C-alpha cells in the first residue's frame, strides 16, 4: 500500500478504529481535493431547500447570464453539472501544465476563466468527469447566496459545519481575483470532520434529530445517474458521489485525487476514511468497478467488521 496519514472505521456511529501516520494528527488539516465536490452539491441542494435557488432543474442561465445566447447552455441545469453531463468544454488533467484544470488551480481569475469557456454539446447525455462542472455550480451558488449575505464558506459553516459539531475550523482555498471558493477542490479540514459528511449521507441527511438536508436530496446524490452511462458501462456516478452499489459489498464514496476517501457501506452501517498522499493499489479487486484500492479497503474492512466480538 502507498503511504497514508490517516485511516479510520466508524460503525453504527461509533469510532472503532483510528490511526495517524507520518506526523499527521487529529488536528491536522488536509486538502479534500475532489471530495469537496460532494460538499458543493450538498450546499446547492440546501440552497434549493432554503429557497435561494428555485429548483435543481432551474436553467443555469439565471445565475450565469453570460450564456444566455448559448444554445446548449439554455437547456442546462445545476443537476446536469452535478451529474457531470453538462456538455461544458473542459479537460480534466492534473499533470500537463497547459490545460484548464491546471489554470483553475494556479491561475488568478477563476470566474473569468470559467465563463469564457463554451458548451460544446447537448447537456444531459454523455458523462465526462469535470472539475469545471463543479466550479460552475460554485459560481451560480455564490451569486444565489450573495443577496442573502452569505459566501459559500459562511453558508457551509451555518448550514452544516456548526450543526454537525465539527471538531475544528476549516478553510476553503480562494481565487485571487474574485475571492470565490475553489469548490471543485481545496476544502481543508481534519480527517474526522470529513468523516461526518459520510455519516450525514448514511443518515439520509439527518443529524442528531435535525434534518440538515432532505432524505430525497440525499437519495438524489447517491443514486447512479443512468443517463450518464451507455453501452453497458457500470453506473458509478450519482450527483457528486461515486457509487459501486453492484459490487460484492455495495458502497458509495467521496473521492479525492491523491487517495482521499470517505467510503459509505450502507449494508454495514459503516464509514471508512482513508486520507493519503498517493493513491493505492494498481490491481483491481474482482467485482468492484471503481479505483483499484477501493475494493481492497471495503473488502478488508468488511472482514474486520465480521470478526468483531458480539456485544454481550
Secondary structure, 3 states (H helix, E strand, C coil): CCCEEEEEEEECCEEEEEEECCCCCCCCCEECCCHHHHHHHHHHHHHHHCCCCCCCCCEHHHCCHHHCCCCCHHHCEHHHHHCCCCCECCCCCCCCCCCHHHHHHHCCCHHHHHHCCCECCCCCCCCCCCHHHHHHHHHHHHHHHHCCCCCHHHHHHHHHHCCCCCCCCCEECECCCCCCECCCCCEEECHHHHHHHHHHHHCCCEECCEECCCHHHHHHHHCCCHHHCCCCCCCCECCCCEEECCCCCCEEEEECCCCCEEEEEHHHCEEEEEEECCCCCCCCCCCCCCCHHHHHHHHHHHHHHHCCCCCC
